Amino acid sequence: MNQSDLLTLAMVAKCREMIEQSAHAVITLPAALRPKHLLWMCAQIELQAESWPMTKVHRWIGFIQGGMIANQILGLDDAKKMFDIAKNSYGASSNDPDLVDHLNVETAFEIEIGGQG
């Protein structure tokens, strides 16, 4: 397992730890955003990460962090700090945009739907 994979698993472990320690949940959120489901997602990543494409793992981590933000477990600045701490611990290169692009509030996501010409 390379440093980038270790960094990714460290991010998942940190998310799981923060969700488990938090007593805060927004009960009006859809079930997919509630802590129980987010913990299930963390467990799936930890079990399947080696067989999944890393882009899928990164999407799932982004979803988990979004759910944590929605539940007020984590703020955007905290998500950035979480990544920085993991990156510094594992010495992973910051040149991998898949690991950080979802944290940049200045970058808009574009979804290509198709069929527009």
Beta strands, then each sheet from edge to edge (+ up, - down):
end
